[in-house]
Amino acid sequence: MVIATALFFVNVQFCMAQKSELSIPHAKFDFPIVDFQHSAWKTAGRVDVDRNWNGSASTAGRKMRIQLLWSETALYVRFEAVQNEPLVVNDKPQLAKKTMQLWDRDVCEIFIAPDKNEPRRYFEFEVAPTGEWIDLAIDLTSGKRVTDWEYRSGMESAAKIEKNRIVMAMKIPWTAFGKKPKPGEIWLGNIFRCVGVEPDRGYLAWQPTMTEMPNFHVPEKFGTFTFVR
């Protein structure tokens, strides 16, 4: 009981200390999302994720780094993840349209709520190591999750697999959100990674959702994205 109480205290302390703000710098020029080495990425806002959805420490072999930029036309997101285990991906990936059930395989995700006063309406974007993607519009305002499966964001995706590392990126036009942020504006959201297979599947979260079972759809735990220029 003493050990359990101590572990609970550590988790609570971690959640209180976890940085929940991320500044997103402005990029003067747009660039192809397949250009993983573009100089603009050196100025991007970045955060390392090494915690599971419940606040516990993830294994070192599953941690990831996220970088974000915004331009006059789009939001850029780059995921770089350690990959020391077999990939869980489609044998025959298709990139021309969204891939349903992508979340059942290895994937990185970002949830974004453009209206900070209503975080229960948000958008979900996923990209896999194969370059496959999915975009969804989510509405939790009724107390039940309502998903727009036909949502079309116009997002672009790219990915490459290297030794012990995967790199994925997405470019999401502002038309996907129905608005473009102004300098200093704050949006809400969270960032995740699903990796591996059960019973040891990993569910990493920038802002741990602290649910009993893995669950990313907890807007009350969203962090803040501040667009700076």
CORGIQUI-V221042 format. One record per residue. N is the residue number from 0. RES is the residue in one letter. SS is DSSP state (A for helix, B for strand, O for the rest). PHI is phi in radians with two decimals (999 if undefined). D_FIRST is the distance of its C-alpha to the first C-alpha in whole Angstrom. Layout:
[[N | RES | SS | PHI | D_FIRST] [N | RES | SS | PHI | D_FIRST]]
This chain:
[[0 | M | O | 999 | 0] [1 | V | A | -1.11 | 4] [2 | I | A | -1.12 | 5] [3 | A | A | -1.06 | 5] [4 | T | A | -1.11 | 6] [5 | A | A | -1.12 | 9] [6 | L | A | -1.10 | 10] [7 | F | A | -1.08 | 10] [8 | F | A | -1.11 | 12] [9 | V | A | -1.08 | 14] [10 | N | A | -1.10 | 15] [11 | V | A | -1.11 | 16] [12 | Q | A | -1.08 | 18] [13 | F | A | -1.09 | 20] [14 | C | A | -1.12 | 21] [15 | M | A | -1.24 | 23] [16 | A | A | -1.55 | 24] [17 | Q | O | -1.04 | 26] [18 | K | O | -1.17 | 29] [19 | S | O | -1.93 | 31] [20 | E | B | -2.12 | 34] [21 | L | B | -2.42 | 37] [22 | S | B | -1.52 | 40] [23 | I | B | -1.97 | 43] [24 | P | B | -1.22 | 46] [25 | H | B | -1.63 | 50] [26 | A | O | -1.76 | 52] [27 | K | O | -1.19 | 55] [28 | F | O | -2.25 | 56] [29 | D | O | -1.40 | 55] [30 | F | O | -2.63 | 55] [31 | P | O | -1.11 | 54] [32 | I | O | -1.17 | 51] [33 | V | O | -1.34 | 51] [34 | D | O | -1.52 | 52] [35 | F | O | -1.22 | 49] [36 | Q | O | -1.82 | 50] [37 | H | O | -1.02 | 52] [38 | S | A | -1.07 | 52] [39 | A | A | -1.07 | 50] [40 | W | A | -1.12 | 47] [41 | K | A | -1.18 | 47] [42 | T | A | -1.76 | 47] [43 | A | O | -1.21 | 44] [44 | G | B | -1.22 | 41] [45 | R | B | -2.45 | 38] [46 | V | B | -2.63 | 34] [47 | D | B | -1.70 | 32] [48 | V | B | -2.05 | 29] [49 | D | O | -2.42 | 27] [50 | R | B | -2.17 | 24] [51 | N | B | -1.42 | 23] [52 | W | O | -1.01 | 23] [53 | N | O | -1.67 | 19] [54 | G | O | 1.61 | 19] [55 | S | O | -1.32 | 18] [56 | A | B | -1.25 | 21] [57 | S | O | -1.45 | 23] [58 | T | O | -1.22 | 25] [59 | A | A | -1.05 | 28] [60 | G | A | -1.33 | 30] [61 | R | A | -2.23 | 30] [62 | K | O | -1.21 | 30] [63 | M | B | -2.54 | 33] [64 | R | B | -2.15 | 35] [65 | I | B | -2.06 | 37] [66 | Q | B | -2.19 | 40] [67 | L | B | -2.34 | 42] [68 | L | B | -2.42 | 46] [69 | W | B | -2.38 | 48] [70 | S | O | -2.14 | 52] [71 | E | O | -1.22 | 54] [72 | T | O | -2.02 | 54] [73 | A | B | -2.79 | 50] [74 | L | B | -1.78 | 47] [75 | Y | B | -1.91 | 46] [76 | V | B | -2.31 | 43] [77 | R | B | -2.19 | 42] [78 | F | B | -1.96 | 39] [79 | E | B | -2.22 | 39] [80 | A | B | -2.26 | 36] [81 | V | B | -1.21 | 35] [82 | Q | O | -2.40 | 36] [83 | N | O | -1.88 | 35] [84 | E | O | -2.40 | 35] [85 | P | O | -1.00 | 37] [86 | L | O | -1.23 | 38] [87 | V | O | -1.95 | 38] [88 | V | O | -2.47 | 41] [89 | N | O | -1.24 | 44] [90 | D | O | -1.24 | 46] [91 | K | O | -2.22 | 49] [92 | P | O | -1.17 | 48] [93 | Q | O | -2.16 | 50] [94 | L | O | -1.96 | 51] [95 | A | O | -1.32 | 53] [96 | K | O | -2.56 | 51] [97 | K | O | -1.11 | 47] [98 | T | O | -1.82 | 45] [99 | M | O | -1.18 | 43] [100 | Q | O | 1.07 | 40] [101 | L | A | -1.05 | 40] [102 | W | A | -1.18 | 36] [103 | D | A | -1.44 | 35] [104 | R | O | -2.08 | 36] [105 | D | O | -1.19 | 36] [106 | V | B | -2.84 | 36] [107 | C | B | -2.01 | 36] [108 | E | B | -2.38 | 36] [109 | I | B | -2.39 | 37] [110 | F | B | -1.85 | 37] [111 | I | B | -2.37 | 39] [112 | A | B | -1.98 | 40] [113 | P | O | -1.17 | 43] [114 | D | O | -1.77 | 43] [115 | K | O | -1.17 | 40] [116 | N | O | -1.51 | 40] [117 | E | O | -2.46 | 40] [118 | P | O | -1.18 | 37] [119 | R | O | -1.40 | 37] [120 | R | B | -1.95 | 40] [121 | Y | B | -2.62 | 40] [122 | F | B | -2.09 | 41] [123 | E | B | -2.06 | 39] [124 | F | B | -2.25 | 41] [125 | E | B | -2.26 | 40] [126 | V | B | -2.47 | 41] [127 | A | O | -1.87 | 41] [128 | P | O | -1.05 | 42] [129 | T | O | -1.46 | 45] [130 | G | O | 1.65 | 46] [131 | E | O | -1.10 | 45] [132 | W | B | -2.61 | 44] [133 | I | B | -2.67 | 44] [134 | D | B | -2.29 | 44] [135 | L | B | -2.46 | 43] [136 | A | B | -1.88 | 43] [137 | I | B | -2.04 | 40] [138 | D | B | -2.34 | 40] [139 | L | O | -1.94 | 37] [140 | T | O | -1.14 | 39] [141 | S | O | -1.47 | 39] [142 | G | O | 1.68 | 35] [143 | K | O | -2.08 | 36] [144 | R | O | -1.39 | 37] [145 | V | B | -1.97 | 40] [146 | T | B | -1.96 | 41] [147 | D | B | -1.59 | 45] [148 | W | O | -1.28 | 46] [149 | E | O | -1.62 | 49] [150 | Y | O | -0.97 | 48] [151 | R | O | -2.21 | 50] [152 | S | O | -1.53 | 49] [153 | G | O | 1.43 | 52] [154 | M | O | -1.12 | 49] [155 | E | B | -2.00 | 50] [156 | S | B | -2.36 | 48] [157 | A | B | -2.70 | 48] [158 | A | B | -2.77 | 46] [159 | K | B | -2.57 | 46] [160 | I | B | -1.93 | 44] [161 | E | B | -2.11 | 44] [162 | K | O | -1.17 | 43] [163 | N | O | 1.08 | 39] [164 | R | B | -2.71 | 39] [165 | I | B | -2.21 | 40] [166 | V | B | -2.23 | 42] [167 | M | B | -2.37 | 43] [168 | A | B | -2.59 | 44] [169 | M | B | -2.51 | 45] [170 | K | B | -2.21 | 48] [171 | I | B | -2.05 | 48] [172 | P | B | -1.20 | 51] [173 | W | A | -1.12 | 51] [174 | T | A | -1.07 | 52] [175 | A | A | -1.14 | 49] [176 | F | O | -1.83 | 48] [177 | G | O | 1.35 | 51] [178 | K | O | -2.90 | 51] [179 | K | O | -2.04 | 51] [180 | P | O | -1.21 | 49] [181 | K | O | -1.73 | 50] [182 | P | O | -0.95 | 49] [183 | G | O | 1.58 | 46] [184 | E | O | -1.25 | 45] [185 | I | B | -2.00 | 42] [186 | W | B | -1.96 | 41] [187 | L | B | -2.05 | 37] [188 | G | B | 2.94 | 35] [189 | N | B | -2.64 | 33] [190 | I | B | -2.33 | 33] [191 | F | B | -2.44 | 31] [192 | R | B | -2.48 | 32] [193 | C | B | -1.93 | 31] [194 | V | B | -2.65 | 31] [195 | G | O | 1.54 | 31] [196 | V | O | -2.17 | 31] [197 | E | O | -1.18 | 28] [198 | P | O | -1.56 | 26] [199 | D | O | -1.96 | 25] [200 | R | O | -1.18 | 27] [201 | G | B | -1.72 | 26] [202 | Y | B | -2.25 | 27] [203 | L | B | -1.48 | 27] [204 | A | B | -2.51 | 27] [205 | W | O | -1.07 | 29] [206 | Q | O | -1.94 | 27] [207 | P | O | -0.92 | 24] [208 | T | O | -1.48 | 24] [209 | M | O | 1.06 | 20] [210 | T | O | -1.51 | 21] [211 | E | O | -1.11 | 19] [212 | M | O | -1.93 | 22] [213 | P | O | -0.94 | 24] [214 | N | O | -2.70 | 27] [215 | F | O | -1.56 | 29] [216 | H | O | -1.48 | 31] [217 | V | O | -2.30 | 29] [218 | P | A | -1.07 | 32] [219 | E | A | -1.09 | 30] [220 | K | A | -1.75 | 28] [221 | F | O | -1.04 | 31] [222 | G | B | -1.59 | 32] [223 | T | B | -1.94 | 36] [224 | F | B | -1.94 | 39] [225 | T | B | -1.90 | 41] [226 | F | B | -1.53 | 45] [227 | V | O | -1.96 | 47] [228 | R | O | -2.51 | 50]]
